[in-house]
Amino acid sequence: MREENILEWNMGNVSVHGISELVIEGDKWRITLSQRDIRLEGISGTVEQFNIQGPNLKHFYIQFDEQLKGFDSKHWKHAITSDSRIEAGFFEVRYTVLGGKLFYITIVPIYGALYGYVVLTPNELYIKTLGRRKIFVQHVKNSMNVYLL
């Protein structure tokens, strides 16, 4: 059975749940992380790549065209509002609140993923991976698919 966790997010709430894939859902958008790809639905943006620490690490940023909003907070009365760690299937989700109004989510796959971790903020998605990995981004209407090889 899937356990759903509700997190306070950008003047609303997001839903976080998963077993073999992790799903983060907000108002009119969804991000699905699997071991080899990341799907962004209802989101458009631009991708930048940086090689840091020589050829050993690659850092990818997806800057969103619009800020990600949460669901109306009236739907859930028991949202998590403070720093937390959540186990969701093959993923560990670390929820961080800075200064009461700035939120970000760090997603760490437990094993087998082609990326080290992912950080989600209302404005961008950051992906850290090994330097030998390649990333391909497919833009489809108001969605993006990120493939790691």
C-alpha positions as a printed Julia matrix, in Angstrom:
149×3 Matrix{Float64}:
  0.0    0.0     0.0
  1.26   3.44   -0.92
  1.66   5.98    1.85
  1.05   9.58    0.89
  2.94  12.36    2.65
  1.75  15.96    2.45
  4.34  18.74    2.67
  3.79  22.47    3.0
  4.95  24.08   -0.26
  4.85  27.56   -1.74
  1.55  28.82   -0.26
 -0.03  25.38   -0.5
  0.86  21.67   -0.2
  2.44  18.94   -2.3
  1.86  15.21   -2.21
  4.87  12.86   -2.05
  4.43   9.11   -2.52
  6.07   6.16   -4.16
  7.43   2.65   -4.12
  9.61   1.91   -7.19
  9.02   5.44   -8.52
  8.71   8.61   -6.48
  5.91  11.04   -7.38
  5.75  14.65   -6.2
  2.53  16.43   -7.16
  1.43  20.03   -6.85
 -1.17  22.25   -8.46
 -1.21  21.36  -12.19
  2.24  19.7   -12.15
  3.83  16.33  -11.35
  7.41  15.08  -11.13
  8.07  11.33  -11.32
 11.53   9.97  -10.51
 12.59   6.47  -11.44
 16.07   4.94  -11.37
 16.97   6.06  -14.92
 14.72   8.98  -15.79
 12.83  11.96  -14.4
  9.48  13.02  -15.9
  8.16  16.55  -15.41
  4.5   17.0   -16.35
  2.9   20.42  -16.55
  6.36  22.0   -16.34
  8.52  23.73  -18.92
 12.01  25.14  -18.48
 15.59  25.32  -19.68
 18.44  22.93  -18.89
 22.01  23.93  -17.97
 24.93  21.57  -17.38
 28.05  22.25  -15.31
 31.07  20.01  -14.82
 32.37  20.6   -11.33
 35.37  18.95   -9.68
 36.88  18.06  -13.06
 35.36  15.24  -15.08
 34.13  13.32  -12.03
 30.81  15.09  -11.4
 28.11  16.68  -13.55
 25.49  19.06  -12.28
 22.29  19.73  -14.23
 19.85  22.52  -13.48
 16.38  22.83  -14.93
 15.17  26.4   -14.46
 11.37  26.41  -14.54
  9.58  28.97  -16.7
  7.0   29.41  -13.92
  7.25  28.86  -10.18
  5.77  25.55   -8.99
  2.7   26.1    -6.8
  1.27  23.71   -4.25
 -2.31  22.48   -3.97
 -4.72  24.64   -2.03
 -3.86  23.94    1.61
 -7.55  23.57    2.55
 -7.46  20.0     1.15
 -5.12  18.72    3.87
 -5.1   19.73    7.5
 -2.06  17.69    8.57
  0.74  18.79    6.27
  4.34  18.42    7.39
  5.66  21.91    8.09
  9.13  21.32    9.59
 12.35  19.6     8.53
 11.66  15.89    7.99
 12.99  12.68    6.48
 10.55  10.37    4.72
 11.13   6.88    3.34
  9.11   6.43    0.15
  9.87   3.1    -1.48
 13.33   3.18   -3.07
 13.82   6.85   -2.12
 14.64   8.94    0.9
 12.97  12.36    0.82
 14.47  15.14    2.92
 12.19  18.11    3.38
 13.8   21.36    4.53
 12.24  24.66    5.58
 14.42  27.77    5.7
 13.15  30.89    7.39
  9.56  29.65    7.47
  8.8   30.44    3.81
 11.55  28.87    1.69
 11.09  25.15    1.05
 13.13  22.58   -0.78
 13.05  18.82   -1.17
 16.14  16.63   -1.54
 15.52  13.21   -3.08
 18.14  10.5    -2.53
 17.62   7.15   -4.29
 18.45   4.3    -1.95
 20.3    2.27   -4.61
 20.64   1.66   -8.33
 19.81   5.11   -9.72
 21.94   6.84  -12.34
 22.0   10.04  -10.28
 23.3   10.76   -6.79
 20.52  13.04   -5.65
 17.97  15.6    -6.83
 16.97  18.9    -5.21
 13.6   20.48   -5.97
 12.7   24.1    -5.22
  9.72  26.08   -6.54
 12.04  27.58   -9.2
 14.36  24.78  -10.28
 15.35  21.12  -10.24
 18.99  20.2    -9.62
 20.44  16.79  -10.56
 23.87  15.56   -9.43
 25.37  12.63  -11.32
 28.71  11.08  -12.22
 30.81  12.77  -14.9
 30.49   9.86  -17.33
 26.69  10.08  -17.41
 24.9   11.69  -20.33
 21.61  13.46  -20.06
 19.0   13.79  -22.77
 15.99  16.05  -22.42
 12.83  15.58  -24.46
 10.4   18.53  -24.52
  6.77  17.58  -25.23
  4.23  20.42  -25.01
  4.21  21.51  -21.36
  6.23  18.53  -20.16
  9.84  17.33  -20.1
 11.45  13.91  -19.91
 15.02  13.72  -18.61
 16.89  10.51  -19.49
 20.21   9.57  -17.88
 22.59   7.15  -19.6
